[in-house]
Amino acid sequence: MPTVMPKKEAIARSWHLVDADGQVLGRMAARVATLLMGKHKPTYAPHVDVGDHVVVINAAKVHLTGQKLTGKVYRWHTGYIGGLKETRAETMLLRHPERAIEWAVTGMLPKTKLGRAMGRKLKVYRGAEHPHAAQRPQAAVSKVEES
């Protein structure tokens, strides 16, 4: 019996809605990355983008655990000489909480063209409103139970 490979035309993409209110950044990002890659589907193949679209709302209400709020540093380079920029997680969550979630999720995706295509299906919004109501996103079960 041959292994069935998913065809590009046969991939059914759905939309998921993740509420980041009160969730831990890393745990939520891992769940979102799984949805973007399509690992929750039986048709998953690592060389094909079978993942779904994900809309994350309430990005400003996400939490970090431990000392990460003051100790975690986000770094990026502008491309110019001496252009290394850095900011603490506390500042990043105040100014650009969407960017913090995007960077956390894209860091968990493959570092290839395929991973960048998966990352483009992620939509993050600071508040509870989003312009994707026409796609009827389903609420994703993303709350991680503390044991």
C-alpha positions as MATLAB code, in Angstrom:
seq = 'MPTVMPKKEAIARSWHLVDADGQVLGRMAARVATLLMGKHKPTYAPHVDVGDHVVVINAAKVHLTGQKLTGKVYRWHTGYIGGLKETRAETMLLRHPERAIEWAVTGMLPKTKLGRAMGRKLKVYRGAEHPHAAQRPQAAVSKVEES';
ca = [
       0.000    0.000    0.000;
       1.584    3.296   -1.074;
       1.881    6.294    1.208;
      -0.608    8.995    0.257;
       0.957   12.422   -0.175;
      -1.257   15.504    0.221;
      -1.810   17.443   -2.993;
      -1.793   21.230   -3.024;
      -5.318   21.363   -4.477;
      -6.766   18.937   -1.926;
      -5.629   20.793    1.206;
      -8.570   22.099    3.225;
      -7.536   25.099    5.279;
      -9.611   26.275    8.207;
      -9.327   29.366   10.399;
      -8.616   29.195   14.144;
      -9.128   31.956   16.706;
      -6.761   31.980   19.708;
      -7.416   34.301   22.638;
      -4.086   35.221   24.272;
      -5.752   36.725   27.348;
      -3.994   35.337   30.440;
      -1.936   32.768   28.542;
       1.791   32.123   28.821;
       3.616   33.288   25.683;
       5.703   30.186   24.967;
       2.970   27.633   25.581;
       0.521   29.532   23.419;
       3.136   30.000   20.678;
       3.826   26.254   20.599;
       0.120   25.509   20.104;
      -0.172   28.158   17.372;
       2.936   26.818   15.589;
       1.394   23.332   15.599;
      -1.764   24.699   13.959;
       0.243   26.640   11.351;
       2.343   23.588   10.430;
      -0.694   21.298   10.262;
       0.640   18.730   12.727;
      -2.857   18.348   14.175;
      -4.126   16.898   10.889;
      -3.843   13.269    9.778;
      -2.629   14.503    6.364;
       0.496   16.156    7.830;
       3.645   15.912    5.741;
       6.801   17.837    6.693;
       7.520   18.916    3.099;
       4.017   20.280    2.328;
       2.251   23.269    3.863;
      -0.985   21.655    5.103;
      -1.479   24.041    8.043;
      -4.378   26.331    8.852;
      -4.743   30.084    9.292;
      -4.529   31.361   12.888;
      -5.864   34.653   14.275;
      -4.518   35.652   17.705;
      -6.442   38.331   19.603;
      -5.735   40.153   22.889;
      -1.973   40.034   22.308;
      -1.438   42.767   24.895;
      -2.709   40.464   27.665;
      -0.165   37.666   27.216;
       2.091   36.760   30.179;
       5.696   35.714   30.702;
       6.775   33.506   33.587;
       9.687   33.826   35.973;
      12.228   36.587   35.426;
      11.672   36.746   31.659;
       9.875   40.083   31.842;
      13.094   41.829   32.879;
      15.718   39.291   31.787;
      14.639   38.336   28.265;
      16.151   40.526   25.562;
      14.938   40.739   21.960;
      17.738   41.501   19.475;
      17.661   42.312   15.770;
      19.981   43.925   13.263;
      18.975   46.778   10.979;
      21.437   45.807    8.265;
      23.621   48.871    8.768;
      27.046   48.968   10.402;
      26.623   49.020   14.174;
      22.892   48.456   13.727;
      22.353   45.863   16.456;
      19.188   46.846   18.326;
      17.848   45.303   21.499;
      14.933   45.773   23.835;
      13.716   44.028   26.971;
      10.601   41.864   26.945;
       8.810   44.293   29.250;
       9.212   47.114   26.727;
       8.344   44.876   23.800;
       5.080   43.753   25.404;
       4.118   47.364   26.114;
       4.960   48.770   22.667;
       4.589   45.843   20.249;
       2.897   42.796   21.832;
       1.958   41.565   18.347;
       5.622   41.428   17.377;
       6.535   39.443   20.506;
       3.955   36.777   19.648;
       4.955   36.714   15.975;
       8.635   36.252   16.856;
       7.825   33.517   19.372;
       5.746   31.585   16.848;
       8.064   32.033   13.846;
      10.958   30.867   15.980;
       9.138   27.527   16.310;
       8.534   27.140   12.564;
      11.020   25.704   10.038;
      13.710   28.140    8.873;
      12.947   27.633    5.170;
      10.703   29.020    2.431;
       8.061   26.628    3.684;
       8.350   28.020    7.228;
       8.005   31.577    5.957;
       4.874   30.577    4.031;
       3.471   29.081    7.234;
       4.284   32.263    9.134;
       2.315   34.365    6.659;
      -0.871   32.587    7.757;
      -0.515   34.043   11.266;
      -2.519   37.191   12.085;
      -1.949   38.853   15.480;
      -3.994   41.732   16.935;
      -3.474   43.748   20.099;
      -7.140   43.934   21.081;
     -10.228   41.756   20.757;
     -11.302   43.105   17.343;
     -10.060   41.573   14.105;
     -11.061   41.981   10.433;
     -11.398   38.225    9.740;
     -15.019   37.702   10.772;
     -15.939   36.772    7.191;
     -13.680   33.699    7.423;
     -15.592   32.523   10.538;
     -12.583   31.413   12.607;
     -13.285   28.612   15.067;
     -12.148   29.083   18.659;
      -9.073   26.905   19.092;
      -8.626   25.000   22.327;
      -5.407   26.649   23.400;
      -5.637   27.050   27.179;
      -2.985   24.853   28.704;
      -4.103   23.259   31.949;
      -1.761   23.808   34.887;
      -1.215   20.572   36.811;
];
